[in-house]
Every structure is written in structure tokens, then in C-alpha cells.
Amino acid sequence: MNKLELLRSFIRVTELSSFTQAGESLGLPKSTVSEHIQALEALVGARLLHRTTRRVTATQDGQVLYERGKDMLANMDELEGLFRQDGLVLAGRLRVDMPAAFARAMVLPRLGDFMQKHPNVRIEISCTDRRVDIVREGFDCVLRIGELTEASLVARRLGWLPMVNCASPSYLAAHGVPRTPADLAGHVLVHYVSILGSRAEGFVYRHQGKALNQDLPSLVTVNNVDAYEAACLGGLGIIQAPAVGMGGHLAAGRLVEILPDYPAPPMDVSLVYAHRRYLPQRARVFMDWLAELLAPAISAHRP
């Protein structure tokens, strides 16, 4: 029997929890679908489905095969459609990770455009402040902000994020508006660290082409970007953040830009993915779409 047909029957039974419905959707008799499942279980040497009179569910081994098998069939569908006159047909699961600010402000509001063009792609979006393990956690690509440290990964640099210094009107009313870094005496930062207890940077800025750091105290330390933003909005200190995430607050007057001549060094923006002999075409197309979407907010040249 064709191994892909066995896998296709298994995927459909798992999704529909029914041999009968799977057979109807595939145009096959129920008995043939059952034979496919038995042959596949013999082939892999594991029981893949729990069968009861009411329901069919995947075993633990079956769930693993289901997740891997979906991607395999989607890759085959892409290859089969590679030379069609109507263009490439993308299908399958796509798992990506990106900062919450990008997802909320730019990606999710426009994701419907991508989905409308590629309706057979299913996207899982992770938004976390920790650095995910791309290989172990099965990510197709990650939008990463900042320095790259994993030499084993492939990086596609998109550009740089300009930074802004921000504070709330209530904070500035209480502490005054600094005009130069020398005026920061008596001011406080909201400190951001990835791991609580680690040392936070001070006020980082560029002057005459050099990166400088001025230590400032903090009343609040956070390890989450949303909390970092919320603490600034609450008047708890100054933050240094990518301009793309602060634009709405600045335009609405919820935050005020300070020390515009002393921004923090820009942050690298890269799309990162694992070394693979075959990177799914849906991942390549999504990365191209994401790069085009983010281009207006990213400087192609280092500021």
C-alpha cells in the first residue's frame, strides 16, 4: 500500500474521530480505511488509535504521528502544486514566535490578508519574552529582537529598530523634564531584566558615535514587556523602548518622548530559523510576507 495513503487515512480518522466519516471524506469504504490504519500500525510498530463503540481517539504515539504526519502531507501537497499554472498551493501548520508588541500592533491586524490568500495554512503564534528553543519546540521561524547568540541557527536580518525614551506626563510633572543626560539626577528607570535578580542596564544612550551607560535607580523591575510598558504608563519611571511599540501612546499623549537627541542604540531585527535540508515553502512565503509587513517600522540602515 502507498504509505502516504495510509498516513492520509490516519490523519483524517484522527481529525474526525470516526472511520465512517473519514471514509466518506476520502471517498473510501470504511473497511479500506480500517485496513489502512492496521497496516500503518504494523508499519510503525505502535498502536495509534483507541477504538470504542462511540469514539476513536489518538493514543500518545498516535498524537505524535498526527502532528508530524500533518506537516509531512502538507509538504507533499506543496511539492505537488509547485508547477501548477495557478501558482503554489500552501498548506499545513506554521508555528512562529514574535514579541507581543509586534503581534498586537502590526501582525495580527493584518494576518487575515495572509490567511485569505493561503486558506489552507494554520498558524500558531507564540508571544513570549523568553527565548524559545526553535528546534526543540518545533518553531518554523522566530522574529527576534536584539543580539543573536545561537550560531547553529540561520538568521535573516530585516533591519534595525529605532529606540525612544519615554515617560508619562504624571511622572514628568513630579520629576521634571530632563534635557540632557546630566539632568537625570533624581530620576528613576523602570528596569527590565529577562531573569529577576539579574543586573539591569542603566540609561543607555549614544553620544558622538559612542554608546554610554548612566546608572540610575529603579523602584520597579519587571521581566515582561507588557509590564514594562504598563509601569511607564503608571508613572513609575522612564523606559527605553522600540519606537514602533510606543507610537500609539506618544500620539495619544499617554506618554511623552524625552531626550530625543540621546536615544538608545537601535536593536537588531531578524527572522531566525533552524538549519533544515528542506524548509517548508509556507515558512518561506510567510517570512517574506512578514518582512514586507514590518518594513515601514524598521530602518534598513543602522540609525
Backbone bond lengths (Angstrom), bond angles and torsions (degrees), N, CA, C in turn:
res aa  C-N    CA-C-N  psi(-1)  N-CA   C-N-CA  omega(-1)  CA-C   N-CA-C  phi
1 M - - - 1.460 - - 1.530 110.18 -
2 N 1.329 116.31 150.07 1.447 121.86 176.54 1.532 109.54 -67.14
3 K 1.337 116.78 121.86 1.458 120.55 -175.39 1.532 112.08 -63.02
4 L 1.335 116.58 -34.27 1.461 119.13 178.33 1.525 110.94 -66.84
5 E 1.339 116.82 -34.79 1.459 119.21 177.94 1.525 110.96 -68.34
6 L 1.329 116.35 -36.66 1.458 119.51 174.99 1.524 110.42 -61.02
7 L 1.307 114.49 -45.53 1.467 119.43 -179.03 1.517 111.01 -65.65
8 R 1.328 116.61 -39.49 1.467 119.89 -179.51 1.533 110.65 -63.33
9 S 1.322 116.74 -40.57 1.463 119.86 177.60 1.526 110.89 -64.29
10 F 1.320 116.45 -42.99 1.460 120.35 179.21 1.530 111.58 -61.47
11 I 1.318 116.74 -44.55 1.475 121.08 179.54 1.521 110.08 -59.68
12 R 1.317 116.49 -44.45 1.465 119.75 -176.73 1.525 111.19 -69.17
13 V 1.330 118.36 -39.83 1.465 120.53 176.98 1.525 110.11 -62.50
14 T 1.318 117.24 -42.61 1.461 121.22 -179.47 1.524 110.96 -63.31
15 E 1.315 117.17 -40.64 1.462 120.76 -178.38 1.527 112.16 -71.49
16 L 1.331 117.15 -36.00 1.465 121.42 -175.44 1.525 113.12 -98.18
17 S 1.349 116.64 -10.40 1.478 121.87 -179.16 1.527 111.69 55.14
18 S 1.322 115.48 34.28 1.471 119.00 -177.17 1.522 109.99 -160.31
19 F 1.352 116.31 129.38 1.458 120.26 174.62 1.522 110.38 -68.57
20 T 1.336 116.02 -39.97 1.469 120.53 -177.55 1.523 110.78 -63.37
21 Q 1.348 117.13 -50.31 1.465 120.53 -178.98 1.527 111.39 -66.11
22 A 1.334 116.58 -36.10 1.459 119.28 177.76 1.527 109.94 -63.61
23 G 1.325 116.95 -42.78 1.454 120.39 178.67 1.512 112.02 -62.35
24 E 1.335 116.56 -42.90 1.467 120.73 179.41 1.532 110.73 -61.65
25 S 1.346 117.14 -42.12 1.469 119.71 -177.26 1.527 111.70 -71.27
26 L 1.353 116.26 -27.05 1.461 120.27 -179.56 1.526 112.61 -94.76
27 G 1.336 116.71 -7.48 1.456 120.05 -177.16 1.511 112.92 72.76
28 L 1.344 115.81 33.12 1.465 121.26 -178.17 1.521 109.98 -125.05
29 P 1.335 117.77 152.14 1.469 119.77 173.37 1.526 110.18 -65.15
30 K 1.322 115.44 152.37 1.463 120.25 177.82 1.517 111.05 -57.86
31 S 1.316 117.02 -37.50 1.466 121.16 -178.68 1.529 111.61 -63.71
32 T 1.320 116.31 -36.64 1.470 120.20 178.85 1.522 111.08 -67.65
33 V 1.323 115.68 -41.76 1.464 119.49 177.49 1.527 110.40 -61.19
34 S 1.330 116.15 -42.50 1.462 120.55 178.71 1.527 110.62 -61.89
35 E 1.344 117.33 -41.21 1.459 121.12 177.47 1.527 110.89 -63.11
36 H 1.342 116.81 -38.81 1.460 120.89 178.23 1.533 110.72 -60.72
37 I 1.332 116.71 -44.25 1.456 120.33 -178.22 1.528 110.32 -65.46
38 Q 1.323 116.87 -43.35 1.463 120.66 179.37 1.527 110.69 -62.30
39 A 1.326 116.26 -41.95 1.461 120.28 179.80 1.531 110.96 -65.54
40 L 1.342 116.77 -38.93 1.466 120.53 -179.89 1.527 110.52 -68.30
41 E 1.333 117.16 -41.11 1.464 120.24 178.03 1.530 110.46 -62.57
42 A 1.326 116.75 -39.38 1.466 120.11 177.00 1.526 111.01 -66.24
43 L 1.317 115.79 -37.24 1.462 120.80 -178.26 1.528 111.58 -65.97
44 V 1.349 117.38 -45.15 1.469 120.73 -176.31 1.532 111.99 -89.63
45 G 1.334 117.31 -12.43 1.449 120.15 178.44 1.505 114.28 72.14
46 A 1.317 117.23 35.35 1.467 120.73 -179.77 1.517 109.23 -152.26
47 R 1.337 115.58 151.73 1.453 119.99 174.11 1.524 108.01 -80.98
48 L 1.316 115.71 128.79 1.460 121.04 -172.80 1.521 113.60 -105.12
49 L 1.338 118.36 -23.75 1.455 121.39 -174.87 1.523 111.07 -133.42
50 H 1.353 114.37 141.13 1.462 121.19 167.01 1.528 106.90 -91.63
51 R 1.344 117.62 125.27 1.457 121.06 -177.55 1.527 109.43 -113.59
52 T 1.313 116.72 124.78 1.462 121.83 171.57 1.522 107.87 -126.16
53 T 1.330 116.59 175.46 1.473 119.68 -179.87 1.520 111.58 -68.79
54 R 1.337 116.77 -20.24 1.461 119.86 -176.03 1.532 114.15 -105.22
55 R 1.332 115.81 -29.73 1.461 116.86 -168.86 1.531 111.04 -153.45
56 V 1.318 115.03 152.20 1.458 122.00 174.85 1.527 107.58 -118.80
57 T 1.316 116.79 126.03 1.468 121.06 179.63 1.516 109.58 -131.06
58 A 1.323 115.77 155.38 1.462 121.09 -179.76 1.520 110.81 -77.83
59 T 1.324 116.16 141.52 1.453 121.08 170.48 1.534 108.42 -74.88
60 Q 1.325 116.26 177.97 1.461 118.74 177.66 1.524 110.53 -61.54
61 D 1.345 116.54 -43.78 1.468 119.32 176.25 1.526 110.80 -64.79
62 G 1.311 116.04 -37.48 1.455 120.04 179.26 1.512 112.58 -64.39
63 Q 1.323 116.89 -36.69 1.464 120.38 179.18 1.523 110.82 -66.41
64 V 1.332 116.34 -39.31 1.466 120.17 176.94 1.525 110.17 -62.33
65 L 1.335 116.36 -46.47 1.465 120.01 179.71 1.521 110.89 -65.31
66 Y 1.321 117.45 -36.60 1.468 121.16 179.23 1.529 110.54 -60.28
67 E 1.353 116.83 -47.49 1.462 119.98 -178.29 1.516 111.16 -63.92
68 R 1.337 116.97 -44.51 1.462 120.10 -179.99 1.525 111.19 -71.38
69 G 1.334 115.29 -38.00 1.456 119.46 -176.96 1.519 113.08 -66.51
70 K 1.346 116.98 -36.51 1.469 119.92 177.98 1.515 110.76 -58.43
71 D 1.339 115.74 -45.64 1.456 119.64 -179.34 1.528 111.18 -65.60
72 M 1.334 116.39 -38.49 1.459 119.88 -179.81 1.532 111.05 -63.78
73 L 1.335 116.45 -45.17 1.464 119.19 179.34 1.523 111.38 -66.38
74 A 1.338 115.99 -36.61 1.467 119.29 178.12 1.525 110.47 -64.29
75 N 1.338 117.04 -39.85 1.456 120.19 177.93 1.525 111.06 -63.58
76 M 1.333 116.78 -38.88 1.454 120.13 178.16 1.524 110.90 -66.47
77 D 1.336 116.64 -39.01 1.464 120.06 177.58 1.528 110.65 -61.98
78 E 1.337 116.19 -38.69 1.462 119.94 178.53 1.524 110.54 -64.75
79 L 1.333 116.26 -42.78 1.461 119.68 -179.68 1.524 111.30 -65.71
80 E 1.322 116.51 -39.61 1.465 119.98 179.58 1.528 111.18 -65.10
81 G 1.324 116.94 -30.96 1.461 120.13 -178.44 1.510 114.17 -93.38
82 L 1.346 116.20 5.89 1.461 119.87 -172.46 1.526 112.98 -59.84
83 F 1.344 117.20 -35.14 1.455 119.60 -174.58 1.524 112.95 -114.89
84 R 1.313 116.14 21.54 1.460 119.03 177.20 1.522 110.17 -70.86
85 Q 1.310 114.83 150.55 1.450 119.60 -178.97 1.524 112.24 -66.09
86 D 1.336 116.02 -30.02 1.458 118.95 -176.98 1.524 112.14 -88.98
87 G 1.355 117.18 12.01 1.451 120.56 175.07 1.522 112.77 94.48
88 L 1.319 114.93 175.84 1.454 122.11 -176.71 1.522 111.41 -72.97
89 V 1.332 115.29 133.75 1.456 121.13 176.57 1.531 107.93 -98.03
90 L 1.312 117.20 114.29 1.457 121.65 179.96 1.517 109.85 -92.26
91 A 1.333 116.29 140.14 1.453 120.51 179.52 1.517 108.65 -154.37
92 G 1.332 115.39 159.34 1.451 120.56 175.42 1.503 113.32 110.47
93 R 1.330 114.15 179.57 1.460 121.44 -178.45 1.521 110.47 -86.69
94 L 1.326 115.04 143.37 1.458 122.10 176.80 1.523 107.28 -130.90
95 R 1.317 117.07 119.75 1.474 121.08 -178.58 1.522 109.00 -112.44
96 V 1.341 116.09 120.91 1.458 121.22 -176.91 1.524 109.70 -131.01
97 D 1.328 115.38 157.45 1.461 121.82 176.00 1.516 108.18 -128.44
98 M 1.338 116.61 140.23 1.456 121.07 -179.91 1.520 109.62 -156.45
99 P 1.335 117.64 159.56 1.464 119.76 176.30 1.526 111.15 -61.32
100 A 1.322 115.17 144.52 1.464 120.12 -177.20 1.521 111.82 -59.65
101 A 1.336 117.38 -36.44 1.469 120.11 -178.20 1.516 111.30 -62.55
102 F 1.327 117.46 -40.06 1.463 120.74 178.00 1.527 110.50 -68.41
103 A 1.327 115.56 -43.99 1.464 118.79 -179.54 1.521 110.80 -60.84
104 R 1.327 116.50 -45.55 1.461 121.08 -175.32 1.528 112.28 -70.96
105 A 1.336 116.95 -45.58 1.458 120.44 -171.74 1.521 114.11 -85.72
106 M 1.351 117.83 -30.14 1.454 118.51 -170.22 1.522 114.22 -126.04
107 V 1.334 117.77 -43.73 1.460 119.50 -170.05 1.521 112.57 -81.09
108 L 1.325 118.12 -55.20 1.458 120.52 -176.13 1.534 113.39 -60.94
109 P 1.351 120.14 -38.98 1.471 118.35 177.33 1.523 113.93 -62.18
110 R 1.346 117.35 -22.77 1.469 120.66 -178.22 1.521 113.43 -110.08
111 L 1.332 117.15 -2.46 1.460 119.96 -175.05 1.530 111.84 -62.69
112 G 1.323 116.95 -28.55 1.458 120.22 178.41 1.517 112.37 -59.11
113 D 1.323 117.58 -31.61 1.463 120.70 178.01 1.528 110.41 -63.17
114 F 1.337 115.52 -43.26 1.462 119.43 178.90 1.517 111.14 -66.98
115 M 1.345 116.03 -42.58 1.461 120.12 -178.02 1.524 111.58 -66.49
116 Q 1.302 117.09 -34.16 1.461 120.07 178.88 1.532 110.76 -66.40
117 K 1.310 116.19 -35.40 1.463 120.59 179.37 1.527 111.46 -77.64
118 H 1.344 116.15 -29.47 1.473 120.78 -177.84 1.531 108.98 -130.13
119 P 1.311 117.72 72.44 1.470 121.41 -171.92 1.522 114.72 -68.61
120 N 1.330 118.06 -13.87 1.462 120.06 -179.01 1.524 113.33 -93.64
121 V 1.319 116.44 3.84 1.464 120.83 177.12 1.528 108.63 -94.21
122 R 1.321 116.14 135.37 1.467 122.39 176.63 1.523 108.11 -114.37
123 I 1.332 116.91 122.23 1.460 121.35 -172.00 1.527 111.18 -109.15
124 E 1.312 115.61 130.46 1.462 122.71 172.02 1.522 107.47 -108.49
125 I 1.337 116.71 121.54 1.465 121.38 -177.11 1.521 109.43 -113.24
126 S 1.310 115.65 122.61 1.464 122.51 175.43 1.523 108.39 -102.96
127 C 1.318 116.20 135.54 1.468 121.83 175.98 1.527 107.52 -127.43
128 T 1.301 116.69 101.15 1.450 120.31 -176.79 1.516 109.82 -141.42
129 D 1.335 116.63 150.39 1.460 120.40 178.45 1.530 112.59 -81.91
130 R 1.331 117.42 -16.21 1.462 118.69 178.20 1.526 109.30 -80.75
131 R 1.308 115.63 159.11 1.457 120.40 176.97 1.519 108.85 -85.42
132 V 1.312 116.15 111.35 1.456 120.62 -176.35 1.518 109.89 -71.09
133 D 1.326 115.89 154.84 1.460 122.45 173.47 1.527 107.03 -87.78
134 I 1.314 116.33 103.67 1.458 121.22 -171.39 1.525 111.79 -59.81
135 V 1.319 116.99 -43.74 1.455 120.40 -176.26 1.524 111.31 -75.06
136 R 1.335 116.40 -51.41 1.466 119.85 -175.34 1.514 111.91 -65.09
137 E 1.340 117.84 -35.64 1.459 120.78 -176.69 1.528 112.95 -93.18
138 G 1.311 116.64 2.08 1.460 120.46 171.58 1.513 115.33 73.19
139 F 1.338 117.97 34.62 1.461 120.16 178.66 1.526 110.08 -84.61
140 D 1.333 115.16 136.70 1.464 119.79 175.76 1.516 110.96 -77.16
141 C 1.325 116.77 -37.58 1.459 120.35 176.85 1.523 109.15 -158.87
142 V 1.319 114.40 157.76 1.464 121.41 -179.24 1.519 108.25 -133.99
143 L 1.327 116.75 133.18 1.462 121.71 171.86 1.526 106.40 -88.94
144 R 1.307 116.59 111.66 1.463 120.54 -173.04 1.519 110.86 -114.67
145 I 1.332 114.67 134.97 1.451 122.15 178.35 1.521 108.38 -108.96
146 G 1.321 116.99 129.11 1.450 120.70 178.53 1.517 112.51 106.36
147 E 1.316 114.93 -172.52 1.462 121.70 -175.21 1.521 111.32 -67.16
148 L 1.318 115.43 140.70 1.456 121.41 178.03 1.523 109.21 -95.98
149 T 1.325 115.63 134.30 1.465 119.83 -176.13 1.522 113.20 -120.56
150 E 1.341 118.55 -14.21 1.461 121.08 -176.37 1.527 110.27 -90.05
151 A 1.329 116.23 101.76 1.460 120.41 -177.48 1.518 112.36 -68.31
152 S 1.335 117.70 -18.68 1.461 120.73 -176.84 1.524 112.96 -81.03
153 L 1.335 117.29 -6.38 1.454 121.19 -177.09 1.523 111.18 -101.75
154 V 1.328 114.53 158.98 1.463 120.78 176.35 1.527 108.06 -95.48
155 A 1.314 116.76 132.25 1.467 121.10 -178.39 1.522 110.09 -120.35
156 R 1.304 114.87 134.01 1.463 121.75 174.39 1.527 107.05 -116.13
157 R 1.316 116.56 104.18 1.463 119.79 -176.73 1.521 110.39 -74.06
158 L 1.330 114.91 130.02 1.468 120.56 177.92 1.515 112.14 -95.25
159 G 1.338 116.57 -26.84 1.457 119.69 -178.38 1.512 111.05 150.74
160 W 1.329 115.21 -148.72 1.462 121.13 -176.92 1.521 110.53 -133.74
161 L 1.326 114.68 147.35 1.462 121.20 178.51 1.523 110.23 -98.53
162 P 1.325 118.86 117.15 1.467 119.92 172.65 1.529 110.03 -64.75
163 M 1.313 115.96 146.81 1.455 122.27 -176.44 1.530 110.58 -110.57
164 V 1.325 116.28 154.27 1.467 121.86 175.28 1.523 109.25 -132.47
165 N 1.323 115.33 150.54 1.462 122.29 172.90 1.519 107.54 -97.61
166 C 1.314 117.12 129.06 1.466 120.78 -173.76 1.529 111.77 -131.42
167 A 1.311 114.11 151.36 1.463 121.43 171.16 1.519 107.33 -151.83
168 S 1.318 116.54 160.46 1.461 120.52 179.95 1.526 110.19 -83.87
169 P 1.332 117.87 155.55 1.473 120.17 176.35 1.532 112.07 -56.97
170 S 1.330 117.74 -37.67 1.468 119.77 -179.06 1.520 111.17 -67.79
171 Y 1.325 116.80 -36.65 1.465 119.79 177.77 1.528 110.34 -65.74
172 L 1.332 116.70 -45.30 1.464 120.26 -178.42 1.520 111.21 -67.10
173 A 1.332 117.63 -32.87 1.469 120.00 177.06 1.522 110.72 -64.98
174 A 1.316 116.53 -32.51 1.461 120.50 -178.25 1.524 112.98 -85.36
175 H 1.333 117.86 -30.43 1.460 120.62 -172.59 1.520 114.18 -115.65
176 G 1.317 117.85 -9.72 1.455 120.45 -177.59 1.511 111.95 89.67
177 V 1.336 115.96 162.85 1.460 121.88 -178.05 1.525 109.12 -101.31
178 P 1.327 118.97 113.41 1.469 120.38 179.31 1.531 111.07 -72.74
179 R 1.321 115.71 141.14 1.469 120.85 178.82 1.522 111.69 -104.63
180 T 1.322 117.06 -27.80 1.460 122.93 177.58 1.526 107.51 -138.32
181 P 1.342 117.91 164.56 1.463 119.04 177.01 1.523 113.35 -57.64
182 A 1.330 117.74 -27.17 1.462 120.19 178.42 1.522 111.74 -64.79
183 D 1.339 116.83 -22.54 1.467 121.11 -179.97 1.521 112.66 -81.39
184 L 1.334 118.06 -0.75 1.468 120.61 -174.84 1.531 113.10 -79.26
185 A 1.310 117.60 -6.29 1.465 119.71 175.03 1.529 109.07 -58.52
186 G 1.311 116.20 128.66 1.459 120.17 -177.66 1.512 113.51 92.42
187 H 1.338 117.95 -5.28 1.459 121.81 177.54 1.530 110.30 -96.39
188 V 1.321 115.76 163.39 1.471 121.22 178.07 1.519 109.52 -130.43
189 L 1.323 114.96 151.88 1.451 121.87 175.44 1.527 109.64 -102.98
190 V 1.327 115.31 157.65 1.456 120.19 159.86 1.519 104.83 -89.82
191 H 1.309 117.78 118.03 1.458 120.69 -178.63 1.527 110.89 -85.42
192 Y 1.326 114.72 138.17 1.465 121.25 175.26 1.515 108.65 -117.92
193 V 1.332 116.82 126.97 1.464 122.26 174.18 1.519 108.04 -135.50
194 S 1.303 116.57 148.48 1.463 119.26 178.65 1.524 111.28 -74.68
195 I 1.332 116.68 -30.95 1.463 122.18 178.19 1.514 108.75 -125.87
196 L 1.325 117.47 119.39 1.452 120.51 179.96 1.525 110.26 -58.83
197 G 1.318 115.56 136.13 1.459 120.88 -177.49 1.512 113.07 102.30
198 S 1.345 116.86 -18.41 1.464 119.73 177.50 1.522 109.89 -81.69
199 R 1.315 116.51 162.70 1.458 121.75 -175.60 1.530 110.68 -75.70
200 A 1.302 116.46 132.71 1.463 121.64 179.09 1.525 110.44 -94.04
201 E 1.320 115.34 150.95 1.461 119.90 174.06 1.524 109.31 -71.94
202 G 1.301 115.94 157.92 1.457 120.22 173.80 1.524 109.93 -86.81
203 F 1.316 116.00 -148.87 1.464 121.03 176.77 1.523 106.88 -83.35
204 V 1.336 115.89 111.42 1.465 121.94 -176.23 1.524 108.40 -99.75
205 Y 1.324 115.40 132.49 1.473 117.94 -179.85 1.517 110.07 -152.41
206 R 1.326 114.08 164.31 1.457 120.43 177.63 1.521 109.82 -106.40
207 H 1.328 114.42 139.56 1.464 119.45 176.85 1.517 107.94 -147.48
208 Q 1.347 114.91 121.77 1.458 121.56 -178.93 1.532 111.71 53.55
209 G 1.326 114.06 42.58 1.454 120.04 175.57 1.506 115.19 80.58
210 K 1.317 118.49 1.12 1.460 121.89 -179.16 1.529 110.36 -111.19
211 A 1.329 115.30 145.30 1.462 120.95 175.08 1.524 108.64 -91.09
212 L 1.318 116.12 124.43 1.458 121.95 -177.46 1.521 109.61 -121.68
213 N 1.317 115.70 158.39 1.460 121.16 -178.17 1.518 109.14 -135.50
214 Q 1.329 115.42 123.20 1.461 121.02 178.26 1.525 109.33 -113.52
215 D 1.318 116.58 117.83 1.460 120.45 -179.58 1.519 110.51 -65.26
216 L 1.326 115.30 132.44 1.464 121.40 175.17 1.523 108.02 -136.86
217 P 1.328 116.86 145.92 1.466 119.51 178.89 1.526 111.12 -73.26
218 S 1.315 114.68 168.97 1.461 121.15 177.90 1.515 109.60 -142.17
219 L 1.320 115.16 141.81 1.459 120.55 173.68 1.519 110.93 -92.28
220 V 1.343 115.71 -23.71 1.459 121.18 -175.67 1.523 108.96 -134.78
221 T 1.341 116.45 134.24 1.460 123.20 173.59 1.527 108.07 -122.99
222 V 1.324 116.44 133.19 1.468 120.76 -177.95 1.527 109.33 -128.80
223 N 1.328 115.92 163.16 1.468 120.79 176.92 1.519 111.43 -125.78
224 N 1.330 115.58 25.87 1.453 121.12 -177.01 1.519 108.72 -142.37
225 V 1.334 116.36 134.80 1.460 120.55 -175.38 1.526 111.75 -63.64
226 D 1.324 117.57 -41.03 1.462 119.89 178.63 1.525 111.06 -62.97
227 A 1.331 116.88 -39.67 1.463 120.28 177.69 1.525 110.54 -67.49
228 Y 1.309 117.48 -35.85 1.470 123.22 177.62 1.530 109.81 -59.38
229 E 1.316 115.34 -48.21 1.466 121.58 178.69 1.525 111.05 -65.28
230 A 1.333 117.03 -44.59 1.462 120.95 -178.00 1.519 111.70 -64.69
231 A 1.336 117.52 -36.73 1.464 120.65 178.86 1.526 110.88 -64.44
232 C 1.324 116.30 -38.54 1.468 119.73 177.48 1.524 110.38 -66.92
233 L 1.322 117.00 -44.29 1.464 120.69 177.89 1.523 111.37 -60.74
234 G 1.336 115.87 -30.11 1.457 120.55 179.46 1.523 114.23 -83.19
235 G 1.335 116.97 4.49 1.461 119.87 175.80 1.518 114.56 80.37
236 L 1.337 117.43 23.60 1.459 120.01 -174.30 1.522 113.53 -94.11
237 G 1.324 118.06 0.00 1.452 119.42 177.08 1.513 112.94 153.38
238 I 1.327 114.93 -178.88 1.461 123.62 179.90 1.523 109.20 -88.41
239 I 1.325 116.53 143.36 1.456 120.64 172.97 1.525 109.80 -126.40
240 Q 1.313 115.57 158.08 1.467 123.02 173.57 1.522 106.51 -121.39
241 A 1.324 116.39 114.31 1.460 120.70 -169.67 1.525 110.48 -140.53
242 P 1.342 117.43 159.51 1.467 120.49 175.56 1.530 111.11 -58.91
243 A 1.316 115.32 137.00 1.464 120.41 -177.75 1.515 111.90 -59.98
244 V 1.347 117.80 -32.95 1.460 120.72 -176.05 1.525 111.42 -61.70
245 G 1.329 117.91 -32.05 1.455 120.07 -178.65 1.508 114.15 -85.11
246 M 1.340 116.34 -17.44 1.460 120.82 -175.33 1.525 113.15 -101.05
247 G 1.325 117.76 -8.36 1.461 121.05 -173.70 1.511 113.95 -55.30
248 G 1.335 117.60 -44.25 1.461 120.69 -179.55 1.511 112.52 -64.28
249 H 1.322 117.57 -42.08 1.468 121.45 179.41 1.524 111.20 -66.40
250 L 1.342 116.38 -40.41 1.463 119.67 179.81 1.529 110.99 -67.36
251 A 1.322 116.75 -42.26 1.467 119.70 -179.61 1.521 111.88 -65.16
252 A 1.346 116.31 -34.16 1.465 120.43 -178.56 1.521 112.88 -85.54
253 G 1.325 117.18 -6.36 1.463 120.00 179.50 1.518 113.92 82.71
254 R 1.323 116.89 5.69 1.465 119.24 177.71 1.522 111.44 -70.73
255 L 1.344 115.85 -28.69 1.455 122.14 174.33 1.524 109.01 -130.41
256 V 1.328 115.52 159.86 1.458 121.96 -179.42 1.524 108.21 -126.21
257 E 1.330 117.69 133.72 1.457 120.11 175.43 1.523 109.44 -76.60
258 I 1.314 116.92 134.78 1.459 122.06 177.77 1.532 109.13 -125.17
259 L 1.321 115.58 159.56 1.461 121.85 178.17 1.529 112.08 46.30
260 P 1.339 117.40 54.05 1.472 119.82 -176.53 1.524 113.33 -63.04
261 D 1.344 117.20 -22.19 1.462 120.23 179.50 1.521 112.81 -85.60
262 Y 1.326 116.26 0.40 1.469 120.48 -177.41 1.539 110.20 -131.00
263 P 1.334 117.29 60.22 1.476 118.73 -179.28 1.530 110.97 -76.58
264 A 1.295 115.47 159.09 1.463 120.44 171.16 1.526 109.08 -69.44
265 P 1.334 118.37 155.17 1.468 119.97 176.23 1.522 110.57 -55.62
266 P 1.325 117.73 144.41 1.466 120.23 -179.81 1.524 110.94 -64.05
267 M 1.324 116.07 156.47 1.461 121.83 -179.02 1.525 110.24 -104.18
268 D 1.324 115.76 137.78 1.459 120.70 176.48 1.523 110.21 -64.32
269 V 1.331 115.72 143.15 1.464 122.24 173.20 1.520 107.82 -122.65
270 S 1.325 116.39 121.88 1.463 120.37 -176.29 1.519 110.90 -138.45
271 L 1.311 115.25 150.45 1.457 121.94 166.42 1.519 106.63 -98.52
272 V 1.320 116.20 127.35 1.460 121.24 -173.67 1.523 108.73 -121.88
273 Y 1.311 116.19 138.92 1.459 120.07 176.76 1.522 109.09 -149.32
274 A 1.332 115.70 164.33 1.460 121.14 -176.10 1.519 110.53 -78.62
275 H 1.333 114.92 152.61 1.460 119.49 171.62 1.522 108.45 -62.82
276 R 1.307 116.32 122.87 1.454 120.16 177.63 1.511 109.55 -139.68
277 R 1.319 114.26 144.19 1.454 117.70 175.72 1.518 110.24 -66.05
278 Y 1.325 114.68 -36.03 1.457 118.86 178.04 1.520 109.23 -134.14
279 L 1.310 116.48 105.74 1.459 121.28 175.58 1.526 107.23 -86.07
280 P 1.342 118.30 124.50 1.466 119.77 -177.34 1.522 111.84 -52.37
281 Q 1.325 114.88 138.82 1.456 119.41 -179.40 1.515 111.70 -60.43
282 R 1.340 117.93 -32.73 1.466 120.00 178.60 1.524 110.87 -61.84
283 A 1.345 117.47 -33.19 1.465 120.59 177.55 1.521 110.33 -70.01
284 R 1.316 117.39 -41.94 1.470 120.56 178.56 1.531 110.88 -62.52
285 V 1.325 115.97 -45.15 1.468 119.79 -178.90 1.520 110.60 -65.29
286 F 1.334 117.11 -40.99 1.468 120.31 179.17 1.522 110.81 -64.47
287 M 1.315 118.10 -40.92 1.460 120.38 179.57 1.526 111.17 -64.76
288 D 1.326 116.82 -38.68 1.471 119.99 176.39 1.528 110.28 -62.92
289 W 1.330 116.22 -43.10 1.471 120.67 178.89 1.522 110.48 -63.59
290 L 1.324 117.07 -42.78 1.456 121.24 -178.95 1.524 111.10 -65.53
291 A 1.322 117.24 -41.31 1.464 120.91 179.04 1.527 110.78 -62.27
292 E 1.320 116.78 -41.73 1.471 120.24 178.44 1.521 111.35 -67.34
293 L 1.333 116.48 -38.98 1.458 120.83 -179.72 1.525 111.79 -64.39
294 L 1.319 116.73 -40.16 1.467 121.08 -174.56 1.526 113.25 -85.90
295 A 1.327 117.23 -11.91 1.467 120.89 -174.36 1.529 113.59 -52.25
296 P 1.345 120.57 -42.42 1.474 119.02 -178.84 1.524 114.17 -62.65
297 A 1.333 117.86 -24.40 1.464 121.22 -176.84 1.521 112.37 -95.20
298 I 1.322 117.35 -5.23 1.459 121.42 -173.82 1.520 109.32 -119.22
299 S 1.304 116.05 137.70 1.455 120.92 177.04 1.528 109.89 -83.42
300 A 1.343 116.36 126.41 1.463 119.86 179.66 1.512 111.42 -71.57
301 H 1.329 116.84 -20.93 1.462 122.04 178.89 1.520 108.54 -118.82
302 R 1.304 116.12 143.96 1.459 120.60 -178.07 1.524 109.25 -61.47
303 P 1.347 118.45 119.68 1.473 121.30 -178.79 1.527 111.18 -61.21
